[in-house]
Amino acid sequence: MIEWALIFLLFIVILVLFYNYSKIKGQIEQQARVIFDSWSQKKSEDIDRWKTTELERLSSEKARIQFENWRLAEEQNIRTDAIKRSQSVTRGKVTECLIPFFPDFPYNPKDARFLGTPVDLIVFDGLSDEDEIQEVAFIEIKTGKTANLSKRERAVRDCIRGGRVQYYTIHQSFDESENLFVDMKVK
């Protein structure tokens, strides 16, 4: 009977040990799962962060390459356009100076004086032939596709058309007591 009691006691001890073993094993597995999940989430975040950074770098690099390709392709067009515009401006400036010598110019070229800005020419019609001026003409020359006046050119045109034109004589004598601007009205 002692043998049976000893076997029974051993059996209970084995059951208690097995219960404790199972309990500790469950806790260890749970801790291992928590550690693994934490590690897995951190790795996933690291991979996502790396992917985002890498995607941004690749996108930036691709954009830079595309811009460089566009710049190389368009550089010649831009240069050609700039040269055409420069030639057009130069052609316009030369034309402004030469217009009085064109056969259809309605005035004697000797009567024309080139200003350039804010009007291109002033013509003193009759000055070279008779010393009797028939009219004074302000002429703005436009070349190219559009013939629009600038804001300043319109202001000059409107002033002349409105009759707001004056003529003054300034006599310079080197006597300090004389007023240089005697004939001019100050408004």
Secondary structure, 3 states (H helix, E strand, C coil): CHHHHHHHHHHHHHHHHHHHHHHHHHHHHHHHHHHHHHHHHHHHHHHHHHHHHHHHHHHHHHHHHHHHHHHHHHHHHHHHHHHHHHHHHHHHHHHHHHHHHCCCCCCCHHHEEECCCCCCEEEEECCCCCCCCCEEEEECCCCCCCCCCCHHHHHHHHHHHCCCCCCCCCCCCCCCCCCCCCCCCCC
